[in-house]
Amino acid sequence: MNTIKFLKSKLGYGIGAVGLDLSYGMFYSFLAQYLTNVLKLKPGFLLVLTPIARLWDGINDPMMGTIVDNTNTKMGKYRPWILRGSILNAIVLILLFSNPFKLGGVALCAYIAIMYVGWGMTNTLADIPYWSMVPSFTSDPNERSLISTLARTFSGLGQGIVSLGAPLLMAAVSRTPSVDPETGESTMVFDERSFFICAVVCAVCLVFFSSLSVATTKETRTTKAAEKFSFKKAIQIIKSNDQRLVFMLFAMISNAGWYLTSGVAAYYFDVVVGDPKKQSMFSTFQAVGSVVGLLLLPFLQKYMSKRRAYQVSLLLAALGYAGISVGAFANNLMVMNVSYLLCSIGMAAMFIAQTVFLADVVDYGEFKMGFRAESITFSMKGFLQKMAYTLQTIILFASLGLSKYDGELHAQNPDSAKLAITLMLCVIPTVLFLISLVIFTKKFKLHGDFMDEVTSYVTENRKKRELVAE
């Protein structure tokens, strides 16, 4: 297939990832700081909220995946849900970063709990069908890698916009100064107004890019599932594919390390560095690394197997985190920035490979069980991200509570809080990445001759179905 023609045909698909990751970025990187610093919610409440929300996701995500598999409309089975989910997710995002009824106490906790769970549900409505389209385009591993790289490129763009632009935008519109009692210097801290305006911008962009993606993407190779939704059937599908469970484990652990850095960075530059705007430079190196990382995986795969390339990606990320640790404890921001560049190169390549691996898991499911379940399998992608975020928040809020962190003190927080934030930024993620690498190496078997056998089986099945359809 002509690469240029192939890329043009999938540009519309990739654009949708920009909007989805703008919403992701606000939720994963800035929600914790908004809840603790602006709404003054206790870490203990947040520590309980996230696991409860994940229990519901465990029911909701596979249910949504099966509903998508059974959808059959003139627009297809994926695009209607992408559009509906994006609009609803944008509305909930704005409500989550606001307190329109000026609630307090138990009422505020209830409101945040509803909006928190609502964000997860509406995100599922858009995210599962979006990424479920990857294996439907083609069964060719190289073409899948190309599609995944393209989508991840736009995804990285969305992440970059949030990580670079949000701190600058929020500092610019903030009306709340923080004065250092020793130097007398004043810096603008993120207040309620700044979080709300940034959330509105992200919500509008989410709807725009998702609508553009839906309008320009043509669904291919979709078939209507024969069975209606069944919790029992969904659970059987999930349990019967052992490689799906292995994938969930190693991907969740590595993703949690990345989310921990993203979520703690705002705290680090506010509390340890004392200047929230400097987070933008840190994020700039991350954005550059993410772009380079998108090119790394295809380059590595020219000289080594997909499995080996993924291992190299994880090692690069772990090495980068080790460098961030050195820079953090030496109070050297330049070392931290350069190390974050290296870390982000490995991370971007890792995310692309994970998307391709998940498509391989779909094929393995067909090979083992005799039928495909794209959306149920890809519902696990969204679920693992939420589980990774849950692991992140457990570590984050537990550490903030134990270290005596106070959202009103900013740079005047005790040394115990500064140490905890530093450890969460770089040391703990290093450990998580190494654990993920060990699990992947020892337990994930979709590679080499066995994966070639799976791909051959799936290709032959697809040809048979197309002959029957004709």
N, C-alpha and C positions, 0 to 999 in steps of 0.2 A: 504494500500500500504506500502511495506517495505520502511522505511525512508531512509536507507543507499542507497538502489538501486535508490530511487527517487532522492536523492541528487546527485548521480553520473551522472544520466541522464540529470541533469540541470546545472552541473558545466560549461559546454561549453557555455551555455546561459549567466550565471553570469559573466564570464570573460570579455565579451564585455563591461560591465559597467565601467571597469577600464579605458579603452581608452576614452570613452565618458566623464568621469569625469575629466580626465587630461585636456581635452580641455575646459570643463566647468570651472575648477579651474583657468586656466590661464586667461580666459575671465572675469570671475566674480570677481576674487580676485586681479588681477594685471593690468588689462587694464587701469583702471582709473588713476592709478599712472603713468603708461607709457605715457598716453596722456597728462597729466598735467605737469609732471616733465621732461620728455625727449623731447617730441614734442612741449611742451610749448603751447598747445592749451588752449584757454580760457574756463573757466567753462560755460560761457553763451552759447557758440556753442554746447557744449556737452549736456547742459540742453535742447536744442532744438532738437538735433539729436535723442536721445533715444525715445521720444514719436512718432516722425515721423516713426522711424523704427518699432515701435509696431503697427502703423496703417497698415503697409504692412503685418506684421505678422498675423494680424487679418484676412487678406484675404488668405495669403499663407498657414498658418497652417491647417485650415480645408480643404483647397483644397488638400494639400498633404495627409491628412488623408483619404479623399475619394478616391484619386488615389491609395493608398495602399490597401484599401478595394476592389478595382476593379482589382488588379494585380493578374495574374495567370501565373506563369512560372514553369519550371521544378524544380527550386530552391525553389519554394514557393512564397508567396506574401510579406513576410517580409525580408528575408535574402538578396535579391538583392539590396534593398534600403539601408539596413544597410551598405553594402560594398561600394556602390557608394557614399553615404552620408559621410562616414568616410574619404574616400580618398579626396573628395572635401573639406571637413571641415578642414582637415590637411593642405592642400595647402593654404586656406584662413587664417588660424590661423597664419602661418608663415608670410604671406604678411601683416597681420594686425599689427604684432609686428615688422615691419621693414619699412624703407623708402627707397626702392631701387633706386628711381629716384631722391633722395635728393630734394624733393618738399618743398615748403614753401607757406605761405599765403593762398589764396583761393584754389590753386591747391592742397595743402596738406589737407585742409578741405574736398574737394571733394573726394580725394583718401580715406581718413579715413571713410567718409560716405559710400562709395561704399563697402569697405571691412567690415565695421560694419554690414551693411545690409546683405552682402554676408555670413558672419559668421552665422547669424541667419537662413538664408535660408538653408545653407548646414548642419547646425546642425539639423534642422527640418527633412532633408532627412534621417538622421540616427536615430535620437532620437524617432520619432513617431513610426516607425515600430518596433524598439527594445522593447519599453515598451508595445506596442500593443499586443505582444505575450503572455503576462501574462494571460489574461482570456481565451486564446485559448488552454492553456495547460490542464485546469481542471475547473470545476465549484464548486469543494469542497472548502469551505472557509479555512479550515486548510491547505490544500495543496497550495492554493494561498498564504497564509501567509508565508508558507515555501519557496516558489519560490521567493516571494518578499523580504524576509529576506536574501536569498542567493544573489540575485541581488544587494540588498542594501549593503551587506557585501563587495562585490567587488567594488561597487560605493564608499563606504567609504574608501576603499583602495586607489582608484584613487585620492580622495580628500586629503587623508593623505599624499600621495606621493608629491602632489603639495604644500600643506600647510607647510609640514616639509622640503621638499627638495629644493623647489624653492628659499627661502631666502638664504639658505646656498650656493646653486649653483651659484646664481646671485652675491652674495658677493665674491665668490671665483674667478669668471671670470671677475668681474668688474675692470676697470682701473681708476675709478674716486674716489679719496678720499675726505672726508669732514672733515675739521679741526675745532674743538671747539675752539673759540677764547679765552675762559676763562681758559681752562685746557691745551690746546695744543694737546689734544688727537685726533688721526685720526681714522676714520672708513670709510669703503668702502660703498659708496651708489650705488644704482642700476642705471646703465647707459644703453645706447642703446645696446651695445654689450651683456650685461648680459640678458636683456629681450629677445633679438633675439635668443641667444643660448638656453635659457630655453624653448622658444616656439618651436624650432626645435625638441628638445628632446621630448616634449609632443606630437607633431605632428607625429613623427615616432612611438611612443608607441601607439597612437590612431589607426593608420592603422594596426599595428601588432596585437593588442588585438581584434580589430573588425574582422579582417580576421580569427583569430583563433576561435572566437565565431561562425562566419558564417560557417566555415569548420566543426565544431563539433556539431552544433545544428541541430536537426531534428524537422521540423515543424509538429505540430499535430493539428487535429481538425480545419483545415482551410477550409473555403468555399468561393467561388467566389461570390461577391456581384452582384446582378442582375441589378443594375442601374448604369448609367454613372454619372460622376461628374456634379453636379449642385450647383451653389452658393446658389440658393434659397432653394434647398433641404437641403444642409448642415446647413444653418441658421435655417431652420425649426427644424432640429434634435437638434441643440444646444438649441434653445429657448424652445422646447417642454419638455425637461428634466429639471424640476425645481431644482432637486438635483444636477445636473451638475453645475448649476450657483451658488448654495450655496457653493458647494465644491470649486469652483474657487475662491470665495471671501475669505473664511476663510483660505484656503491654500496659496493664494497669499499674504495675510497680514503677516502670520507667516513666510513664506519663505523670504519676504522682510526684516524682522528683522534679519534673519540669514545671508542673503547676505550683509546686511549693515555692520555687524560685520566683515565678510570676506573681504569686499572691503576696510573698513576703517583701518583694523589691520595694513596693510603696512604703511599707513600714521601715525598711532599712534606710532609705534616703531621707525619710522624715525624722527618724529617731537617732540613727547612728551617724549619718552624714550631716543631718541638720538642714538639708536643702532639697525639697522634693523635686525641684526643676532639674536637678542633676540626673534624675532617673532617665530623662530623655536621651542623654548621651549614652548611658549604659544600654538603653534600648536600641539606640542607633547601631551600635556594634552587633547587637542581637539580630537586627533586621538585615544587615549586610551579610552576616553569617548564614542566615536562613536562605538568602538568595544563592549564595555559593553552595550551600548544602543541597539545594535542588538539583544542581548540576553534578554533585559528587556521586550520587548513587548510580546514574547511568554510566559515568566514567569508570567507577569501580567494577561494574558488572562487565565491562569489556575485558577485564583482566582476571576476574575471579567470580566465583559462584554468587548467587543472590544471598545465600546463607552467610558466606564469608564477608560479603559487603555489609550486611547488617551488623555483624559482629564488630567490624571496623568502625561503623557509625557509633555504636554504643561505647566503644573504647575512646573514641574522639570526644564524645560528650563527657565521659567520666574524667578524662584528662583535663578538659576545659574547666570542669567543676573544681578539680584539685587546684588549678591555677587561680580560680576565683577565691578559693579559701586562703591561698597564700597572700593574695592582694588585700583581702578583707582584714586579715590579722596584722598585716603590715601597714594598713591605712593608705594603700596605694591604689587610687581609682583607675589609673591607666593600666596597671597589671590586671585589675578586675575586668576592665572593658575589653582588653585584648583576649583574655581568657574566655570571656563570654562569647566573643566572636568564634573561637574554636569550638566551644560547647554548642553553639547554635548551628554550626556546620554539621556536626554529628546528629543533632536533634532533627534538623530538616530532612536529612537522608533517612533517618529512622522512621519518621512519620510517613514518608512515601512508601518505604518498604512495608510498613504495617498495613497500609491500605491494600497493597498488592497481596500480602500474606492472607488478608481476610478474604479476598477474591479466591485465593487458592483453597481456603477453608470451605468456601461454598462448593467448589469443584470436588473436594474430598468428600463432602457430605453426599453429593450425587453418586460418587464412586462407591461409597460405603452403604448408602441407604437406598439408592436407586431413584431419588428425586431431589430436586433443588429447592432451596428455601432462602433465596437471596435476602429478602427483607428481614426475616427473622434473624439470620446470621448478622446482617449489618445493623440490626437493632442492638446487637451486642457491642458494636463500636461505640454508639452513644452511651450505652449503659456502662461500658468500661471507663469512658471518660468521666462519667458521673461518679463511679466508684473510686477512680483516681482522685477526683476532687474531694470526695469524702475522706479518703486517707489523708489528703493534704490538710483539710480543715480540722481533722482530729489532732494531727500533729501541731497545727498552727494555734488553734484555740486552747489546747491543753498547755502548750508552751507559754502562751501569753498569760494565761491564768496563773501558772506556777511561778512565772518570773516576775510577777507584780507589775505587769505592764499597765499603764494608765494613758488612755487616748487623749487626755487633756494636757499631758505634760510634754508631748512631742520630744524634742531633743533633751529635755530635762528628765527623761525616764531613768530609773536606776540602772546600774551596770549589769544587773542580772537580766533585765529585759533586753538590753543591747546585745549581750552575749547570746541569749536564746534566739534572737532575730538573726544574728550572724550565722549561727549554726544551722538554722533552717534555710538560710539563703543558699548555702554552698556545701556544707559538710554532709548533712543528711542526704541531699540528692545524690552525692557521690556514692554513698553506700547503696542507695536504692538502685542506681544504674548497674552497679556491679552484681547485685543480687539478680536483677532482670537478665543480665548477660548469662549468668550460670544456668538459670532455668531454661532460657531459650536454647542454649547449647546442648543441654542434656535431654530435654523433653520434646522439642519441636522437630518432627520427622518429615515435614513436607518439603523435601529437597532431593536433589540428585535423581537417581534412576526411579525411585518410587514416585516422585512428583511427575516425572515424564510419563509413567504408566497412567497416573490419574488424568493428566491432560489429554493423553491419547484416547482414553475411555470417554471423556466428556465430549471431545471433538466428534467422535464417531456417533455418539448419542444425538448431538445437535444435528448432524447431517441426516440422521434417520428421521428426526422430528420434522425437519424442513421438507423431506421427500413426502412424508405423510401429509403435510399441510398443502403441498402442491396437488 
